[in-house]
Amino acid sequence: MDILVKPGSHVQWDWYKSHEGREVIMSIMHRNLHQRKVFGLLERPSFPPHLAPEEYRFKIFVCGKSGVGKTSTISKLSGNEVPSIHSETPGIQTTEVYWPVKILHEDKVVMFQLQFWDAGENALKKFDHVLPACKDQADAVMFVFSFVDKSGFEDLPQQMSRVIEPQDNICRFIMGTKYDLHAHSEITQRDIRDFEQQWRTPVLRIKNITDYRQTELRGDLNEVAPILNTICEHLWHREQILQGRYSIPVEV
């Protein structure tokens, strides 16, 4: 689905900082309010009756070259500690990420349950069933590249054509890792803008380090909130199209 949604078209961007937002955010936090909870496949947040939001579940397949930072990206988005050393993901690994947003035009709170599927490159090559399993009923694919590897960035169109079929009605996201390594970056902001406009696909950026103290929740949320908001907004937009409810122009 080639759609680039303007930030804030559906989602109230800084809602998580509001009083209402903080109340809901507490449901995905530990009691010390310094770290987010990690949820298993059979776990979910609990809410007071007056705060219970609607829940939507989406499956996101994360793919990219070995060592590009897929697992550390998912760790960062889920509130886990970022691994300090690289190790190949054996088989398929799934991670649940809950993120609440306020839908502007409907004035309601929605809890997104994002299920990230990560498969090691060796497993994808060795076992024929891994890629179909990751793509089965997926709502989105996130293609990961590193800002310090321009060849990986230039290979993204080929990656997309290999993984997504023309008939696949799913969202696409591009995630640029190692964004903290500015001095070694081989990709310019103009490269990013040109790619977004040509392929109508958002390019997200993440630092694959834990660069805040564990007592600083705001540092965690301020970094991942724009990423999670973008993911949720595009998934919501897709949902409205599939339901025939889309009517407002939101492309940029």
MOHUSUL-V635300 format. One record per residue. N is the residue number from 1. RES is the residue in one small letter. PSI is psi in whole degrees, 0 to 359 (none if undefined). Layout:
n:N res:RES psi:PSI
n:N res:RES psi:PSI
This chain:
n:1 res:m psi:107
n:2 res:d psi:82
n:3 res:i psi:130
n:4 res:l psi:110
n:5 res:v psi:132
n:6 res:k psi:129
n:7 res:p psi:133
n:8 res:g psi:7
n:9 res:s psi:323
n:10 res:h psi:329
n:11 res:v psi:135
n:12 res:q psi:111
n:13 res:w psi:313
n:14 res:d psi:24
n:15 res:w psi:327
n:16 res:y psi:343
n:17 res:k psi:347
n:18 res:s psi:170
n:19 res:h psi:313
n:20 res:e psi:317
n:21 res:g psi:318
n:22 res:r psi:324
n:23 res:e psi:316
n:24 res:v psi:320
n:25 res:i psi:327
n:26 res:m psi:335
n:27 res:s psi:342
n:28 res:i psi:14
n:29 res:m psi:155
n:30 res:h psi:165
n:31 res:r psi:331
n:32 res:n psi:352
n:33 res:l psi:18
n:34 res:h psi:341
n:35 res:q psi:148
n:36 res:r psi:150
n:37 res:k psi:151
n:38 res:v psi:122
n:39 res:f psi:135
n:40 res:g psi:180
n:41 res:l psi:327
n:42 res:l psi:9
n:43 res:e psi:156
n:44 res:r psi:157
n:45 res:p psi:154
n:46 res:s psi:141
n:47 res:f psi:149
n:48 res:p psi:150
n:49 res:p psi:323
n:50 res:h psi:353
n:51 res:l psi:354
n:52 res:a psi:110
n:53 res:p psi:164
n:54 res:e psi:148
n:55 res:e psi:137
n:56 res:y psi:135
n:57 res:r psi:135
n:58 res:f psi:144
n:59 res:k psi:129
n:60 res:i psi:120
n:61 res:f psi:125
n:62 res:v psi:123
n:63 res:c psi:157
n:64 res:g psi:172
n:65 res:k psi:156
n:66 res:s psi:134
n:67 res:g psi:4
n:68 res:v psi:339
n:69 res:g psi:27
n:70 res:k psi:309
n:71 res:t psi:318
n:72 res:s psi:328
n:73 res:t psi:313
n:74 res:i psi:322
n:75 res:s psi:316
n:76 res:k psi:316
n:77 res:l psi:332
n:78 res:s psi:355
n:79 res:g psi:9
n:80 res:n psi:164
n:81 res:e psi:135
n:82 res:v psi:128
n:83 res:p psi:140
n:84 res:s psi:340
n:85 res:i psi:153
n:86 res:h psi:136
n:87 res:s psi:135
n:88 res:e psi:133
n:89 res:t psi:120
n:90 res:p psi:119
n:91 res:g psi:222
n:92 res:i psi:136
n:93 res:q psi:133
n:94 res:t psi:145
n:95 res:t psi:132
n:96 res:e psi:130
n:97 res:v psi:123
n:98 res:y psi:135
n:99 res:w psi:122
n:100 res:p psi:145
n:101 res:v psi:159
n:102 res:k psi:121
n:103 res:i psi:120
n:104 res:l psi:304
n:105 res:h psi:347
n:106 res:e psi:355
n:107 res:d psi:50
n:108 res:k psi:157
n:109 res:v psi:134
n:110 res:v psi:133
n:111 res:m psi:119
n:112 res:f psi:128
n:113 res:q psi:104
n:114 res:l psi:118
n:115 res:q psi:107
n:116 res:f psi:129
n:117 res:w psi:121
n:118 res:d psi:127
n:119 res:a psi:135
n:120 res:g psi:146
n:121 res:e psi:321
n:122 res:n psi:321
n:123 res:a psi:321
n:124 res:l psi:322
n:125 res:k psi:326
n:126 res:k psi:323
n:127 res:f psi:122
n:128 res:d psi:338
n:129 res:h psi:347
n:130 res:v psi:310
n:131 res:l psi:313
n:132 res:p psi:323
n:133 res:a psi:319
n:134 res:c psi:325
n:135 res:k psi:340
n:136 res:d psi:118
n:137 res:q psi:26
n:138 res:a psi:143
n:139 res:d psi:340
n:140 res:a psi:157
n:141 res:v psi:131
n:142 res:m psi:117
n:143 res:f psi:127
n:144 res:v psi:133
n:145 res:f psi:168
n:146 res:s psi:139
n:147 res:f psi:346
n:148 res:v psi:13
n:149 res:d psi:93
n:150 res:k psi:329
n:151 res:s psi:323
n:152 res:g psi:322
n:153 res:f psi:317
n:154 res:e psi:339
n:155 res:d psi:355
n:156 res:l psi:315
n:157 res:p psi:321
n:158 res:q psi:321
n:159 res:q psi:314
n:160 res:m psi:319
n:161 res:s psi:331
n:162 res:r psi:326
n:163 res:v psi:322
n:164 res:i psi:128
n:165 res:e psi:154
n:166 res:p psi:329
n:167 res:q psi:354
n:168 res:d psi:118
n:169 res:n psi:66
n:170 res:i psi:161
n:171 res:c psi:153
n:172 res:r psi:138
n:173 res:f psi:147
n:174 res:i psi:130
n:175 res:m psi:120
n:176 res:g psi:119
n:177 res:t psi:171
n:178 res:k psi:38
n:179 res:y psi:345
n:180 res:d psi:344
n:181 res:l psi:62
n:182 res:h psi:318
n:183 res:a psi:337
n:184 res:h psi:5
n:185 res:s psi:135
n:186 res:e psi:4
n:187 res:i psi:129
n:188 res:t psi:164
n:189 res:q psi:328
n:190 res:r psi:322
n:191 res:d psi:317
n:192 res:i psi:312
n:193 res:r psi:317
n:194 res:d psi:320
n:195 res:f psi:314
n:196 res:e psi:316
n:197 res:q psi:322
n:198 res:q psi:318
n:199 res:w psi:0
n:200 res:r psi:47
n:201 res:t psi:130
n:202 res:p psi:138
n:203 res:v psi:115
n:204 res:l psi:160
n:205 res:r psi:139
n:206 res:i psi:145
n:207 res:k psi:124
n:208 res:n psi:46
n:209 res:i psi:156
n:210 res:t psi:93
n:211 res:d psi:32
n:212 res:y psi:156
n:213 res:r psi:151
n:214 res:q psi:346
n:215 res:t psi:0
n:216 res:e psi:81
n:217 res:l psi:320
n:218 res:r psi:325
n:219 res:g psi:322
n:220 res:d psi:306
n:221 res:l psi:321
n:222 res:n psi:331
n:223 res:e psi:316
n:224 res:v psi:339
n:225 res:a psi:313
n:226 res:p psi:325
n:227 res:i psi:310
n:228 res:l psi:323
n:229 res:n psi:317
n:230 res:t psi:315
n:231 res:i psi:311
n:232 res:c psi:321
n:233 res:e psi:317
n:234 res:h psi:322
n:235 res:l psi:322
n:236 res:w psi:318
n:237 res:h psi:316
n:238 res:r psi:318
n:239 res:e psi:320
n:240 res:q psi:322
n:241 res:i psi:315
n:242 res:l psi:331
n:243 res:q psi:359
n:244 res:g psi:24
n:245 res:r psi:355
n:246 res:y psi:130
n:247 res:s psi:341
n:248 res:i psi:143
n:249 res:p psi:126
n:250 res:v psi:358
n:251 res:e psi:152
n:252 res:v psi:none
